[in-house]
Amino acid sequence: MRNLFSRPRALATVAVVAALSATLAITRSSSASDHQDTPEVELSPRMDMNDVYAFPGASADRIVLVMTTSSPITPAQSASASFDPNLLYQFKIDNTGDGVEDKVIQVTFSGTGTSQQMTVRGPVAPTTTGTMNTVVSTGPSLTGAVNTNLGNAASLQAFAGIRDDPFFLDLEQFFRIVPDRKPVTGALSKLPDQPTASAFRPAGQAVDYLRGINALGIVLEMPTAMLTDGGTKKIGVWGTISR
């Protein structure tokens, strides 16, 4: 049976960065941030992708891919926080330089809370490319509990669960510069739009506004050859979340 997922509802800025302008060399890293980018995903936090990272792994021939979502989760909510089992979380990899995914790694979840299970499929060639996404039925797969290190050091390793989400920024001033990005709930939603501002405050006034606040993270590590097919050493990496 094939499960179809429609157009991605939450696509991180890193998709543009990685696919169009910052093709990732295996020996380097690239990152981007896209927290609470629209009111829709703010009200549907499990669809709100925060960051996608790619960086060298535990050895020179391995790579780590990370996706975070659902920020902010307070400590009081952490015990019950879980991924949405109705969503498809994907890493997409272009290894030919044309901006189209040649490999996908798909992550899905079942159950809720601390008993939730994750399944990782791939890396494998996608059944469909672009904005329509189909759960693949071929290739390697890995299944196990969240908050557990799965797999082995010679192949694919996976982890999914709660992680701290540090975020250093002069956030109050940012919402005065761009007031339409201000949250609709929480303490920062009450920040007055006036006075408006055109620049950040002096260096040293940025603080970690998300200290003690968590996100849900998916962390994968694997041999780079699983993504490059033994060919080019440059890849493009981006992430999508689809319903």
PASEBA-1860 file (N, C-alpha, C; in nm, 3 decimals):
! residues 243
1> MRNLFSRP> 0.085/-0.119/0.000/0.000/0.000/0.000/0.087/0.123/0.000 ~ 0.055/0.219/-0.082/0.132/0.342/-0.090/0.059/0.452/-0.014 ~ 0.131/0.522/0.071/0.078/0.638/0.141/0.123/0.764/0.070 ~ 0.030/0.847/0.030/0.063/0.969/-0.042/0.059/1.087/0.053 ~ 0.157/1.172/0.043/0.162/1.294/0.121/0.165/1.409/0.022 ~ 0.084/1.510/0.048/0.069/1.620/-0.048/0.182/1.720/-0.033 ~ 0.162/1.836/-0.093/0.262/1.942/-0.094/0.314/1.969/0.046 ~ 0.445/1.984/0.063/0.499/2.013/0.197/0.437/2.139/0.254
9> RALATVAV> 0.391/2.132/0.378/0.329/2.247/0.442/0.431/2.331/0.516 ~ 0.546/2.272/0.552/0.649/2.347/0.623/0.783/2.313/0.561 ~ 0.843/2.407/0.489/0.968/2.385/0.419/1.070/2.484/0.469 ~ 1.178/2.435/0.529/1.275/2.524/0.594/1.349/2.608/0.492 ~ 1.393/2.726/0.536/1.474/2.813/0.453/1.597/2.741/0.402 ~ 1.646/2.644/0.476/1.765/2.573/0.433/1.745/2.504/0.300 ~ 1.621/2.475/0.260/1.597/2.416/0.130/1.650/2.506/0.020 ~ 1.621/2.633/0.031/1.670/2.727/-0.069/1.821/2.742/-0.059
17> VAALSATL> 1.870/2.753/0.064/2.013/2.774/0.085/2.093/2.658/0.029 ~ 2.050/2.534/0.063/2.129/2.418/0.024/2.111/2.384/-0.123 ~ 1.987/2.393/-0.173/1.962/2.346/-0.308/2.005/2.446/-0.414 ~ 1.993/2.576/-0.386/2.016/2.674/-0.489/2.149/2.745/-0.480 ~ 2.199/2.768/-0.359/2.316/2.853/-0.352/2.433/2.799/-0.271 ~ 2.409/2.699/-0.190/2.518/2.654/-0.102/2.532/2.503/-0.107 ~ 2.563/2.451/-0.225/2.585/2.308/-0.237/2.689/2.266/-0.136 ~ 2.657/2.161/-0.063/2.736/2.124/0.053/2.850/2.033/0.016
25> AITRSSSA> 2.973/2.076/0.042/3.087/1.985/0.032/3.089/1.899/0.157 ~ 3.123/1.773/0.141/3.120/1.679/0.253/3.209/1.727/0.367 ~ 3.315/1.798/0.335/3.410/1.839/0.438/3.372/1.971/0.503 ~ 3.258/2.030/0.464/3.216/2.157/0.520/3.073/2.145/0.570 ~ 3.023/2.252/0.635/2.887/2.247/0.686/2.811/2.372/0.645 ~ 2.678/2.361/0.647/2.592/2.474/0.613/2.467/2.462/0.698 ~ 2.413/2.575/0.742/2.294/2.569/0.825/2.208/2.691/0.801 ~ 2.081/2.681/0.839/1.988/2.793/0.828/1.880/2.776/0.933
33> SDHQDTPE> 1.808/2.884/0.960/1.707/2.881/1.065/1.577/2.940/1.013 ~ 1.466/2.879/1.055/1.335/2.924/1.005/1.228/2.894/1.108 ~ 1.239/2.953/1.226/1.145/2.926/1.334/1.016/3.003/1.314 ~ 0.902/2.934/1.333/0.770/2.998/1.336/0.753/3.097/1.221 ~ 0.766/3.046/1.097/0.770/3.136/0.983/0.633/3.186/0.938 ~ 0.525/3.118/0.974/0.390/3.163/0.939/0.295/3.134/1.054 ~ 0.183/3.209/1.063/0.084/3.177/1.168/0.032/3.034/1.157 ~ 0.024/2.980/1.035/-0.028/2.844/1.019/0.058/2.742/1.090
41> VELSPRMD> 0.189/2.748/1.071/0.274/2.649/1.136/0.294/2.681/1.283 ~ 0.278/2.807/1.323/0.284/2.839/1.465/0.169/2.772/1.539 ~ 0.055/2.762/1.473/-0.060/2.697/1.534/-0.057/2.545/1.513 ~ 0.035/2.497/1.428/0.055/2.354/1.406/0.203/2.325/1.427 ~ 0.252/2.326/1.551/0.396/2.326/1.578/0.469/2.204/1.526 ~ 0.402/2.088/1.514/0.473/1.970/1.465/0.507/1.983/1.317 ~ 0.445/2.079/1.248/0.478/2.105/1.107/0.577/2.218/1.092 ~ 0.616/2.280/1.202/0.705/2.396/1.197/0.850/2.348/1.201
49> MNDVYAFP> 0.917/2.348/1.086/1.056/2.308/1.082/1.144/2.423/1.128 ~ 1.235/2.396/1.220/1.324/2.499/1.272/1.453/2.508/1.192 ~ 1.530/2.401/1.192/1.662/2.402/1.131/1.692/2.269/1.065 ~ 1.777/2.274/0.962/1.834/2.154/0.901/1.985/2.173/0.897 ~ 2.059/2.072/0.943/2.205/2.080/0.949/2.265/1.961/0.874 ~ 2.384/1.981/0.820/2.466/1.872/0.766/2.610/1.903/0.799 ~ 2.679/1.806/0.861/2.818/1.830/0.900/2.890/1.695/0.911 ~ 3.025/1.695/0.914/3.100/1.570/0.919/3.063/1.487/1.041
57> GASADRIV> 3.070/1.355/1.024/3.033/1.264/1.131/3.149/1.223/1.219 ~ 3.137/1.106/1.282/3.236/1.061/1.379/3.369/1.026/1.314 ~ 3.369/1.001/1.183/3.492/0.976/1.110/3.483/1.046/0.975 ~ 3.596/1.052/0.905/3.603/1.131/0.782/3.511/1.080/0.672 ~ 3.470/0.956/0.680/3.386/0.899/0.575/3.238/0.896/0.613 ~ 3.200/0.970/0.718/3.061/0.971/0.763/3.007/1.113/0.767 ~ 2.874/1.126/0.756/2.807/1.256/0.758/2.688/1.250/0.853 ~ 2.658/1.363/0.917/2.544/1.375/1.007/2.441/1.470/0.946
65> LVMTTSSP> 2.316/1.430/0.949/2.204/1.514/0.907/2.112/1.533/1.027 ~ 2.067/1.657/1.049/1.982/1.688/1.164/1.865/1.775/1.118 ~ 1.746/1.746/1.169/1.628/1.830/1.148/1.563/1.854/1.284 ~ 1.530/1.980/1.315/1.456/2.009/1.437/1.323/2.072/1.403 ~ 1.225/2.046/1.489/1.090/2.095/1.467/1.024/2.119/1.602 ~ 0.909/2.183/1.600/0.823/2.197/1.719/0.886/2.277/1.831 ~ 0.943/2.392/1.801/0.995/2.480/1.906/0.894/2.593/1.927 ~ 0.866/2.636/2.051/0.932/2.592/2.173/0.847/2.490/2.251
73> ITPAQSAS> 0.915/2.395/2.313/0.852/2.300/2.404/0.911/2.325/2.541 ~ 0.829/2.357/2.637/0.877/2.387/2.771/0.909/2.257/2.844 ~ 0.992/2.265/2.949/1.023/2.143/3.026/0.900/2.071/3.076 ~ 0.796/2.146/3.112/0.675/2.082/3.162/0.604/2.001/3.055 ~ 0.627/2.037/2.927/0.562/1.966/2.817/0.648/1.852/2.762 ~ 0.774/1.848/2.802/0.869/1.758/2.737/0.831/1.611/2.749 ~ 0.779/1.571/2.864/0.750/1.429/2.886/0.643/1.378/2.790 ~ 0.552/1.464/2.747/0.442/1.420/2.661/0.462/1.461/2.515
81> ASFDPNLL> 0.568/1.533/2.483/0.590/1.580/2.346/0.625/1.464/2.255 ~ 0.564/1.459/2.138/0.594/1.353/2.043/0.574/1.404/1.901 ~ 0.633/1.333/1.807/0.619/1.368/1.667/0.478/1.333/1.618 ~ 0.434/1.402/1.513/0.301/1.377/1.458/0.306/1.252/1.370 ~ 0.231/1.146/1.404/0.234/1.023/1.323/0.169/1.039/1.187 ~ 0.104/1.152/1.162/0.041/1.176/1.033/0.129/1.255/0.937 ~ 0.253/1.282/0.979/0.344/1.361/0.897/0.460/1.277/0.845 ~ 0.512/1.318/0.730/0.630/1.256/0.671/0.745/1.355/0.680
89> YQFKIDNT> 0.848/1.320/0.756/0.968/1.403/0.771/1.074/1.350/0.675 ~ 1.130/1.439/0.592/1.224/1.393/0.490/1.350/1.477/0.483 ~ 1.462/1.409/0.460/1.584/1.472/0.412/1.594/1.438/0.263 ~ 1.619/1.540/0.182/1.633/1.519/0.039/1.775/1.555/-0.003 ~ 1.834/1.472/-0.088/1.974/1.488/-0.124/1.988/1.491/-0.275 ~ 2.051/1.596/-0.326/2.086/1.607/-0.468/2.235/1.579/-0.481 ~ 2.272/1.476/-0.555/2.414/1.446/-0.574/2.459/1.460/-0.720 ~ 2.375/1.526/-0.802/2.411/1.548/-0.942/2.417/1.696/-0.979
97> GDGVEDKV> 2.381/1.783/-0.885/2.393/1.926/-0.908/2.279/1.990/-0.984 ~ 2.165/1.921/-1.001/2.054/1.978/-1.077/1.942/2.031/-0.989 ~ 1.960/2.027/-0.855/1.857/2.080/-0.765/1.737/1.990/-0.749 ~ 1.743/1.866/-0.796/1.636/1.768/-0.780/1.687/1.654/-0.694 ~ 1.606/1.607/-0.602/1.653/1.504/-0.510/1.680/1.372/-0.583 ~ 1.799/1.317/-0.561/1.837/1.185/-0.611/1.822/1.078/-0.505 ~ 1.827/1.120/-0.378/1.810/1.031/-0.265/1.713/1.096/-0.166 ~ 1.638/1.014/-0.096/1.557/1.063/0.015/1.580/0.973/0.136
105> IQVTFSGT> 1.571/1.033/0.252/1.565/0.958/0.378/1.435/1.001/0.444 ~ 1.344/0.908/0.461/1.211/0.938/0.511/1.196/0.886/0.653 ~ 1.138/0.968/0.739/1.118/0.931/0.880/0.970/0.945/0.912 ~ 0.911/0.841/0.964/0.772/0.843/1.008/0.765/0.791/1.151 ~ 0.652/0.819/1.216/0.635/0.783/1.357/0.500/0.716/1.378 ~ 0.494/0.632/1.481/0.368/0.569/1.522/0.359/0.575/1.673 ~ 0.236/0.581/1.723/0.217/0.593/1.867/0.239/0.734/1.914 ~ 0.235/0.754/2.046/0.251/0.886/2.105/0.336/0.877/2.231
113> GTSQQMTV> 0.382/0.994/2.277/0.452/1.003/2.403/0.580/0.920/2.408 ~ 0.614/0.873/2.526/0.740/0.801/2.545/0.741/0.664/2.478 ~ 0.625/0.613/2.438/0.619/0.482/2.371/0.623/0.496/2.219 ~ 0.643/0.615/2.169/0.641/0.637/2.025/0.756/0.562/1.956 ~ 0.728/0.511/1.837/0.825/0.441/1.755/0.856/0.523/1.630 ~ 0.981/0.515/1.583/1.020/0.582/1.459/1.064/0.477/1.357 ~ 1.040/0.507/1.229/1.089/0.425/1.119/1.165/0.515/1.023 ~ 1.287/0.476/0.990/1.370/0.549/0.895/1.381/0.465/0.769
121> RGPVAPTT> 1.346/0.521/0.654/1.356/0.453/0.526/1.460/0.524/0.439 ~ 1.553/0.448/0.381/1.654/0.506/0.295/1.789/0.510/0.364 ~ 1.886/0.578/0.296/1.874/0.655/0.173/1.837/0.566/0.055 ~ 1.746/0.617/-0.029/1.699/0.542/-0.144/1.650/0.642/-0.248 ~ 1.649/0.602/-0.374/1.594/0.687/-0.478/1.445/0.709/-0.452 ~ 1.394/0.833/-0.464/1.254/0.859/-0.435/1.161/0.801/-0.541 ~ 1.040/0.768/-0.499/0.938/0.726/-0.594/0.887/0.844/-0.674 ~ 0.873/0.958/-0.608/0.834/1.082/-0.673/0.928/1.192/-0.627
129> TGTMNTVV> 0.940/1.298/-0.706/1.025/1.411/-0.671/0.942/1.538/-0.669 ~ 0.999/1.643/-0.609/0.930/1.772/-0.605/0.834/1.782/-0.489 ~ 0.720/1.847/-0.514/0.627/1.879/-0.405/0.534/1.765/-0.367 ~ 0.519/1.664/-0.452/0.439/1.547/-0.415/0.533/1.440/-0.360 ~ 0.497/1.380/-0.248/0.587/1.289/-0.178/0.517/1.157/-0.148 ~ 0.584/1.047/-0.180/0.531/0.914/-0.159/0.624/0.837/-0.066 ~ 0.568/0.767/0.030/0.649/0.684/0.117/0.709/0.570/0.035 ~ 0.842/0.555/0.041/0.909/0.453/-0.039/0.884/0.315/0.020
137> STGPSLTG> 0.888/0.215/-0.065/0.864/0.077/-0.021/0.985/-0.012/-0.044 ~ 1.096/0.045/-0.093/1.217/-0.032/-0.116/1.332/0.031/-0.040 ~ 1.446/-0.038/-0.038/1.564/0.017/0.027/1.570/-0.018/0.174 ~ 1.679/0.021/0.240/1.697/-0.014/0.382/1.600/0.060/0.472 ~ 1.569/0.000/0.586/1.482/0.065/0.684/1.531/0.030/0.824 ~ 1.495/0.116/0.918/1.538/0.100/1.057/1.422/0.143/1.145 ~ 1.384/0.062/1.242/1.270/0.091/1.329/1.310/0.071/1.475 ~ 1.261/0.161/1.561/1.287/0.148/1.704/1.224/0.260/1.782
145> AVNTNLGN> 1.246/0.262/1.910/1.184/0.361/1.999/1.253/0.496/1.988 ~ 1.175/0.602/2.008/1.233/0.735/2.016/1.317/0.746/2.144 ~ 1.401/0.849/2.147/1.491/0.873/2.260/1.587/0.755/2.281 ~ 1.616/0.684/2.173/1.706/0.570/2.176/1.800/0.578/2.056 ~ 1.927/0.543/2.075/2.021/0.538/1.963/1.999/0.408/1.887 ~ 1.962/0.419/1.760/1.932/0.302/1.678/2.041/0.281/1.574 ~ 2.050/0.158/1.522/2.145/0.127/1.416/2.281/0.091/1.471 ~ 2.384/0.099/1.382/2.519/0.064/1.423/2.619/0.157/1.358
153> AASLQAFA> 2.738/0.163/1.414/2.839/0.260/1.374/2.896/0.234/1.235 ~ 2.871/0.118/1.177/2.922/0.088/1.044/2.824/0.127/0.934 ~ 2.700/0.158/0.971/2.597/0.189/0.871/2.517/0.309/0.919 ~ 2.386/0.303/0.906/2.299/0.413/0.947/2.273/0.409/1.096 ~ 2.288/0.523/1.163/2.248/0.541/1.301/2.143/0.650/1.308 ~ 2.049/0.637/1.402/1.937/0.731/1.408/1.897/0.758/1.553 ~ 1.850/0.881/1.575/1.794/0.922/1.704/1.683/1.021/1.676 ~ 1.577/1.014/1.754/1.471/1.115/1.747/1.419/1.138/1.888
161> GIRDDPFF> 1.404/1.265/1.925/1.353/1.295/2.058/1.374/1.439/2.096 ~ 1.356/1.469/2.225/1.365/1.604/2.279/1.511/1.647/2.291 ~ 1.538/1.772/2.248/1.670/1.829/2.264/1.657/1.980/2.293 ~ 1.754/2.033/2.368/1.756/2.177/2.396/1.774/2.254/2.266 ~ 1.715/2.373/2.257/1.715/2.450/2.132/1.769/2.591/2.156 ~ 1.901/2.608/2.172/1.956/2.742/2.196/1.936/2.832/2.075 ~ 1.910/2.960/2.101/1.882/3.054/1.992/1.920/3.194/2.040 ~ 2.039/3.240/2.002/2.088/3.369/2.046/2.049/3.477/1.945
169> LDLEQFFR> 1.970/3.576/1.991/1.924/3.683/1.904/1.865/3.795/1.989 ~ 1.879/3.917/1.941/1.811/4.031/2.003/1.666/4.027/1.956 ~ 1.591/3.929/2.013/1.460/3.896/1.959/1.358/4.008/1.977 ~ 1.361/4.077/2.091/1.268/4.187/2.112/1.284/4.293/2.004 ~ 1.410/4.328/1.975/1.433/4.430/1.873/1.394/4.380/1.734 ~ 1.416/4.251/1.710/1.376/4.194/1.581/1.227/4.212/1.557 ~ 1.146/4.188/1.661/1.001/4.201/1.643/0.957/4.347/1.634 ~ 1.042/4.440/1.677/1.013/4.582/1.655/1.049/4.622/1.511
177> IVPDRKPV> 1.151/4.556/1.456/1.191/4.586/1.318/1.091/4.523/1.220 ~ 1.050/4.401/1.250/0.956/4.329/1.162/0.837/4.285/1.247 ~ 0.746/4.377/1.281/0.640/4.345/1.377/0.543/4.239/1.330 ~ 0.530/4.216/1.199/0.435/4.114/1.155/0.484/3.972/1.180 ~ 0.610/3.956/1.223/0.663/3.823/1.257/0.646/3.791/1.405 ~ 0.591/3.884/1.481/0.575/3.864/1.625/0.478/3.748/1.652 ~ 0.506/3.662/1.752/0.416/3.551/1.782/0.277/3.600/1.820 ~ 0.177/3.514/1.801/0.040/3.551/1.835/0.005/3.508/1.977
185> TGALSKLP> 0.094/3.430/2.041/0.072/3.389/2.179/0.202/3.404/2.256 ~ 0.193/3.397/2.389/0.313/3.402/2.472/0.355/3.543/2.507 ~ 0.462/3.553/2.589/0.507/3.682/2.640/0.548/3.778/2.528 ~ 0.615/3.727/2.425/0.662/3.815/2.318/0.548/3.869/2.233 ~ 0.431/3.805/2.236/0.316/3.858/2.162/0.267/3.988/2.221 ~ 0.302/4.015/2.348/0.257/4.136/2.416/0.356/4.251/2.401 ~ 0.466/4.228/2.329/0.564/4.334/2.308/0.503/4.445/2.223 ~ 0.504/4.570/2.270/0.443/4.679/2.192/0.511/4.695/2.057
193> DQPTASAF> 0.432/4.725/1.954/0.489/4.751/1.821/0.567/4.881/1.820 ~ 0.538/4.970/1.911/0.608/5.098/1.918/0.700/5.099/2.040 ~ 0.819/5.159/2.037/0.866/5.228/1.917/0.918/5.130/1.812 ~ 0.897/5.163/1.685/0.953/5.081/1.578/1.103/5.100/1.574 ~ 1.172/5.012/1.508/1.318/5.018/1.503/1.365/4.981/1.364 ~ 1.487/5.023/1.332/1.546/4.992/1.202/1.678/4.916/1.215 ~ 1.724/4.892/1.339/1.851/4.824/1.358/1.851/4.753/1.493 ~ 1.940/4.656/1.507/1.954/4.586/1.635/2.028/4.674/1.735
201> RPAGQAVD> 2.013/4.640/1.862/2.082/4.712/1.969/2.230/4.674/1.969 ~ 2.313/4.742/2.046/2.457/4.717/2.045/2.491/4.572/2.075 ~ 2.607/4.530/2.025/2.654/4.393/2.046/2.660/4.362/2.196 ~ 2.630/4.239/2.230/2.633/4.198/2.370/2.496/4.194/2.434 ~ 2.393/4.248/2.365/2.259/4.248/2.422/2.173/4.131/2.372 ~ 2.228/4.052/2.281/2.156/3.932/2.239/2.164/3.828/2.350 ~ 2.055/3.761/2.373/2.049/3.659/2.477/1.990/3.532/2.419 ~ 2.009/3.421/2.490/1.951/3.294/2.448/1.807/3.290/2.496
209> YLRGINAL> 1.716/3.340/2.413/1.576/3.348/2.452/1.512/3.210/2.467 ~ 1.573/3.107/2.405/1.516/2.973/2.415/1.589/2.886/2.516 ~ 1.666/2.949/2.606/1.734/2.870/2.709/1.631/2.795/2.793 ~ 1.652/2.666/2.805/1.557/2.585/2.880/1.436/2.541/2.799 ~ 1.429/2.583/2.672/1.319/2.545/2.585/1.369/2.438/2.489 ~ 1.286/2.340/2.461/1.326/2.225/2.382/1.263/2.224/2.244 ~ 1.320/2.140/2.158/1.264/2.111/2.027/1.265/1.960/2.007 ~ 1.191/1.913/1.911/1.199/1.774/1.870/1.305/1.764/1.760
217> GIVLEMPT> 1.398/1.672/1.776/1.507/1.660/1.680/1.516/1.520/1.620 ~ 1.550/1.515/1.491/1.582/1.390/1.421/1.728/1.398/1.382 ~ 1.809/1.302/1.427/1.953/1.301/1.402/1.990/1.170/1.334 ~ 2.058/1.180/1.218/2.100/1.063/1.143/2.250/1.073/1.115 ~ 2.320/0.961/1.122/2.460/0.955/1.081/2.480/0.832/0.995 ~ 2.558/0.847/0.888/2.576/0.737/0.793/2.704/0.758/0.713 ~ 2.752/0.655/0.643/2.863/0.674/0.551/2.823/0.770/0.438 ~ 2.912/0.861/0.403/2.881/0.955/0.295/2.855/0.883/0.163
225> AMLTDGGT> 2.915/0.766/0.146/2.895/0.692/0.021/2.749/0.652/0.000 ~ 2.670/0.645/0.108/2.528/0.613/0.095/2.452/0.726/0.027 ~ 2.507/0.847/0.031/2.441/0.963/-0.030/2.502/1.000/-0.165 ~ 2.630/0.973/-0.182/2.698/1.015/-0.305/2.704/0.906/-0.411 ~ 2.671/0.782/-0.373/2.685/0.668/-0.464/2.829/0.652/-0.511 ~ 2.924/0.696/-0.430/3.065/0.682/-0.465/3.112/0.781/-0.569 ~ 3.025/0.877/-0.607/3.061/0.973/-0.710/3.105/1.106/-0.653 ~ 3.036/1.213/-0.692/3.072/1.348/-0.651/3.081/1.361/-0.500
233> KKIGVWGT> 3.170/1.446/-0.454/3.183/1.471/-0.311/3.105/1.595/-0.268 ~ 3.022/1.648/-0.356/2.938/1.761/-0.321/2.791/1.721/-0.333 ~ 2.714/1.757/-0.232/2.571/1.727/-0.232/2.492/1.849/-0.187 ~ 2.368/1.856/-0.228/2.274/1.952/-0.174/2.179/1.882/-0.080 ~ 2.150/1.941/0.034/2.066/1.879/0.136/1.956/1.977/0.176 ~ 1.832/1.932/0.180/1.723/2.013/0.232/1.621/1.923/0.299 ~ 1.529/1.983/0.372/1.431/1.905/0.446/1.291/1.948/0.416 ~ 1.197/1.856/0.426/1.054/1.887/0.411/0.974/1.813/0.517
241> ISR> 0.859/1.871/0.549/0.759/1.803/0.633/0.629/1.806/0.556 ~ 0.570/1.690/0.531/0.449/1.680/0.448/0.338/1.612/0.524 ~ 0.216/1.652/0.490/0.100/1.583/0.546/0.037/1.496/0.435
END
